[in-house]
């Protein structure tokens, strides 16, 4: 595998298992391409540079963490 340069296009596929994939996916509507299965959500990011992909990754992770916390809070309440 050749070393990745900072200004080369990149793609990233992240597969997450969760019992509420639609809820996680809804937090990504404006952030990334995604598909939901029965118990998983696949997130696909593409970018023109490593720096841009890293920024998009950070945004997606913040959205997923917020969604997960919200789902946990809702399940504890009811």
Order of alpha helices (4+ residues) and beta strands (2+ residues): beta-alpha-beta-beta-alpha
